[in-house]
Amino acid sequence: MVATITGLRTFDIRFPTSRELDGSDAMNPDPDYSAAYVAIKTDSPDGLEGHGFAFTIGRGNDVQAAAIRLLESYVVGRQLDGTLADLGDMWRQMVHDSQLRWLGPEKGIMHMAISAVINALWDLKAKRDGKPVWKLLADLSPEELVSLVDFRYLSDALTPREALEILRRAEPGKAEREARLREHGYPGYTTTPGWLGYDDDKLRLLCKQAVDDGFTQIKLKVGANLEDDLRRLRIARDTVGPDIRIAIDANQRWDVSTAIAWVRELAQFDPWWVEEPTSPDDVLGHATIARAIAPVRVATGEHVQNRVVFKQLLQTGAISYLQLDAARVAGVNENVAILLLAAKFGVPVCPHAGGVGLCELVQHLSMFDFVAVSGSLDNRVIEYVDHLHEHFIDPVTIRHGNYVAPTAPGFSASMRAETLAQYAYPDGPVWREAS
């Protein structure tokens, strides 16, 4: 019997993180971390499913789930093996749909919906192959990896031939880098101390704990009030000492001129980077800020909507660190393109992971990058937050400030069945009890 994809089911899953102000920042003071979650079912004898999700922060998660359901006709009824054998073609069919494309193009809710479905298919493919996604990608040939990428709109900055050259240059030493990754893990940094809603005592306690846990970089949210930021950064710097990197994150709060003036005030505390200092769409604004605040660096990416904007940020020298997101652009395929762009321009990738399940996903992309694309760990770290990992079947593991390389097959995206039941919105027990 030829196995087929038989179903696509979505779930509106929300966690009441606003109650403790976990995830709070200058632009999002009361987020409820949420996942528009999808399960792709098959009639394969092994009974495996592919899981993925789009991350939101509460209201509108139902709209995101509805967008994912619009993609059901693209996957249900298809032969399983043929679909998984050519996920480059699957990506192009969805992204290039002429009617869906009008809703973007290649941005917003539909692009994130495609991400959830594409990532779920990669999760399914990796489970069938018995490998974690990072290893599955690293084992592909340069030609197979290039076939995943849509080079339309990119060829003025990166051609297929250049992409092949990048990947072929990385082939020597792959086995040694994989062994190092398995033994030592991948460096992380923690945002856990820095949520804007935490009081000074909690900030101080969590900064100390971060250092004790082996992290060499922390991140603080800024941008609501300058005097508060000065006080909080002074507390953090006094607590962690001069050798721990402190990044700051404004979450798009400022105009360009405000960003420049504000960061100059905070520069006395030696911030390692400022993240999202202005609108994620303002490429030239980021470039202006970068020139004005140097040597403080600029990082952005969690709200960058597609590979084209990343291309422009790199071309203009607007960022020192590229923060790709596993669930905002259209999934693994587009993130392979972004990793190749970053390698072409020599910019370190430090993924965004401040959201439910994002740590679980992005670790695979960074580990693949190290083994098979950039071949480097220099100035590369993955964001870590200590929230909500218990809801995943294969949660991240942190050891001495490093991500431990996943070994379980898949994309680490599968939530526990009891979580899907308890946190379903609005009828799950957690939300019924709160109403």
N, C-alpha and C positions, 0 to 999 in steps of 0.2 A: 504494500500500500504506500502511495506517495503521501507524505505528511504535508498538511496544509496549516495555515494560520486560521484559526476558527473564531477568534473573538478578541475584542478590545474593550476593556472595562476601565472606567475612570472612578476616582474617589476624591472627594473634597476633604482633605485632612488638614486640620488646624490645631495648633498648640497655643495655649493661653500664656505666652511668654510676657505679655504686657503686664501681667499681675506683679511680676518681680522686676520689671523694666529690663529684663535680659534682651539684648539687641537694640537698646535705645541709643539714638544718636540725634544730631542737631536737626535733621530733616524728618526723621521717623521716630518720634518720641514714645510711641506706644505700639510697637509691632507685635502681632501674633504670628509667629513663624508658621508657614503653611506650605503644603505640597499639593499641587494638582497632580495626582498620582495615576499612573496607568499600568495596567497589567495586560500583556499580550499573550493570549492562550493559543495552544496548538493541539492537534490530535496525534502528535508524535508519541510513540510508545514510552519514551522516557518521561513524559509528563512535564517537561520543563516549561517555564514561563519566562518571559522577558519583562523586566520592571524598569520604569523610569519615572521622572516627575519634572514639573516646572516649579520653581520656588517663587512664592509670593509672601507678603506679610499680612494677609488677612482678607479684608474686603476685596472682592473681585476674584478670589480663588475659584469661585463657582464659574465665573466667566472663562477663566483659563481652562478649567476642566471641560467646559463645553467646546472650546476651540480644539482641544485634543480629540474629542469625539468626532469632530468634522473630518478627521483624517482616517476614520475607520475604513472607508471604502478603498483606501490605498493599500491596506495590509490584509484585511480579512478576505479569505478565499484564495490568497496567493500560495503557490507552492513554497514550502518552508526552505528547502535546501537551495533552490535557485535564488530566493530573496536574500538569504544570508550570504550567498556566494558573491553577490554584487551589491553591496550597500552603497557604493558610489552611485549606481544607477537609481537606487531607491531614494537617495537624498535628492538627486536632480529632479526626479519625477515630482516630489512634493514641493520643493522650493521653486521650481519653474512652472508650477500650475498657473495658468494665465489668470484665472479668476481669483484664486486665493492670493496670488501675488499682488493684486490690486490693493489688498488690505495692508500691505507693507510699503514698498516691496522689501522683503528680507529684513524685517524689524518687527518688534512689538509682539502682541499676543500670539499671532499665528506662527511667527518664527520660533517662539518659545515652545509652542505646541509641537512643532516639528522636532525640536530638540528632545522633548520628552519621548516621542515615538522612536526617533533614531537611536537615542541612548538605550531605550528598552530593547531594540533589535540588537544592538551591540552586546547588551547584557545577555540576551538569549544566545547569540552566536558564541560568546565566550563560555557560557555554561555548557553548550553542546561540545565545544572543543576542549573542555576541561582545564581552562586557563583563566587567570584573572585578566581583565582587559589590558592592563599595562603590558603584560607578557604577550598576549595575543597580538597587539599592535607591534611590539618590538620584534616579533618573529616574522612579520611580513617583510617581503622584499621591498627595496626602494621603488620598484616599478608598481607593486601592488599599493603601496602607500600613496604614490602620486596619483593613481587612478581614483582615489577617494576624493580628491580635491577638485573643486570647480575653480578654474583659473580666470574665468571671466571677471573683469574689473581689477584683476591683480597683475596682469602680465607686464604693466609698465614698471612694476616693482619686483615681481618674482615670476619667472617663467617655469614651465614644467622641466626644462633642461636644468635650470639652476636648482630647482627643488631636488632633482635626482642627484646632482653633484653634492648638495648638502648631505643627503642621506648616505651616499656612497662614502663620503669622507668620514662619516661616523661609524662605518662598519668595523674598521679595525678597533679592537679594544672593547667591543660590545660585551663579550663574555666576561671580561674582567670587571666592567662597570656593573653588569647584572650581579655578579658575585658580591661586589662591594655593597650594592643596594640591599641585597638580601641579608648581609651581615650587619650593616650599620644603619640602614634606613635612610630616609630623606629628611633634611633639616626642616623644622617647622618654626613658626613664631606664633605667639598667642595674643588674641584680642580680648580674652576673657577678663582682664582687669579693667578694660577701658570704656565700658559702656557708660554713656553720659548720665544715666539715671542713678548710678551708684554714688553713695556718699563717700567722704574722704577716708573714713576708717576702712570701708570695704575696699576702696582703691588701694590703700596702703597694704592691706592684708594680701590682696590678690597679686600685687606686684611682687611682694616677697615670695609668695608661693610659686609664682612663675619662675623666678630665678632658682629656687630650691628644686623645681621640677626639671631643670636643665635647659630652659629656653634662654637663648642669647639675644632675642628680640621680642619686644612687646609692642602693642599698638593702643593708642588712646584716641577716643572720639573728641573732636573739637568743633568749634564754630558757632555755638549758641551765644556765648558771652565771653569776651576777651579776658576779663578779670578772673572768671572761673577757670578758664584754660590756663592762665599763668599760674594760678594756685595749684591746679591739679598736676600740671607738668612739673612744678617744683617738688611736689610730694613724690611723684613717680621717680624723678631723677635722684632725689635724696635717698629713696628707698633702694633703687637698683644699682646705684653707683655709676661711674663714668663709662664703664666698659660694655654695658648692655645697650643695645640699640633701642631707641624709642621712635617708632613711626607715629604719625598723626593722620587722622582721617576726618575730612570736613564733610563728606557725603553730599557734595555738590552745593554747599550752602552759600558760597560767595560769588559776587561779581569778580571780574578779573582784577580790578584795582583794589578791591577789598581783600582778596586773597593775598596779593603781594604785600600789602601793609600788615595784615594779620600775621602772616608767616614770619615776616621780619621781626615782629614783636616776640614771637615764640622761638626765634633762632637761638637765643641765649641758652636754651636747653638742648641744643645739638640734635634736632629731630633728623632721623635718618631719611625719611621721605614724608611728603605731604600727599595724601591720597584724595582723589576726586576734589580738587580745590574749586572747581567750577562745573558748569554743565558738561556732561559727558559727550555732548555733540559738538562742543566748541573746540575744534582742533587748534585753531590759531590762538584762541585764548589760553589753552594749555601751553602752547609754545611761548607765548609772551610771559606767562607766569614762570616757566622754567628758566628763561633767560634772566628774569628779574630777581629770583630768589636763590640762585646758585650761590654756594655749593649745596644748599638743601635741594633734594631731588624731588621729582614729580612722578607719581605712580597713578595709574588709572586703568579701568577695564571692566569692573563688575556690571556697569550699565552701558558699556559700549555694545551697540546692537548688532554689528556684523563685521566681517573681515575687512570690509572696505574702509571703515572708520579706523580700525587698527592700522591698516596700511598707511593712512594719512598721518596718524600720530607718529608712526615710525619715520615716514619720509620727512616730516618737518622737525624731527628731533624734539618733539613735545614731551616725551616721557623717557625716564631712565629705567623704569620698571613697568613691565606689561602684566596686567592682572587679568588674565583670561578667566572666564566663568564657564563652568561645565554645562549650565542649564539656561543661559540667555541667548547665545548664538545657537545655530541649528545643529547642536550636538557634536559628537566625536569628529565627524568629517570636517566641519568648519574649524574646529579647534586644531586639527592636524594642519590645516592651512595657516592658522595663526601662529602655531609653533614654528612652522617653516619660515614665515615672515620674520618672526623675532630672531631666528637663527641667522637669516640673511643680513639683518641690520645689527646683529651683535648685542641685542637688548635682553637682559635676563627676564625670565618669566617667573612671576611670584603670584600664583593664582589667588583669586578671591574665594573664600570658603565660609563667610559669615552668614550662614543660614542652614536650615534643616537639611541634612544629607549632603551638603556641598563638600564638606571635608571628605566624605566617603567617595565622591566622584572624582574630585580634582586630583587626589593623590595618584590616580592611575595616569592622568595626563602628564603630570610632572615626572613621574617615574619613567614613562615611555620617552619623554623628551630627553632625560638624562642618558638612558641606555642607547637610544637610536637616532636622536636628532642633534641636540646641542652637544651632547657628550660632556657637559659641564655641570658642576654644582656651585660655581663661583657666584656669590651674592644671590643665590637662589634659595628661597624659603617658601613653604606652603603655609597659608594662614590656618590657624586652629582655634576653634571655640569649643568649650566643654559642654555644650548643650545638646540634648536630645539624641545622643548616639545610641542610647539604650533601646531605641525603637527600631533599630536595624539588625537584621540577622547576622550580618558581617560588619560590625562597626569598626571604625578606625582604632588602631592601637598606637599610642604614643609612648616612646621609651627614651628617657633622658633628652627630651626636647626634639626627638626625631620621629617621623612617621615610620612605622614598621611596614615593610612591603607586604601587601595582601597576598595570600596564597590561595584563597577560595576562588573557584571559578565564578566569573561574572564581573559586574561593574560595582559590586558592593551596594546596590541600590534597593535591595528588597527589604521592605518593612515587615515587621512582625504582624501576624494576623490579628492579634489582640489589639495592636495599635490602630489598625485600620477600622476595627470595630469601636474602640473606645473614643477615638478622636475625630470620627466622622462628623462633619458639620452640616446641619445644626442638630442632628438627632442622636449623636453619640452620647453616652452617659456623661462624659466630661462636660459637654456643653449643655445638656439638659439640666444637670445639677447646678450650673452657673446661672441659669435663666430665672 
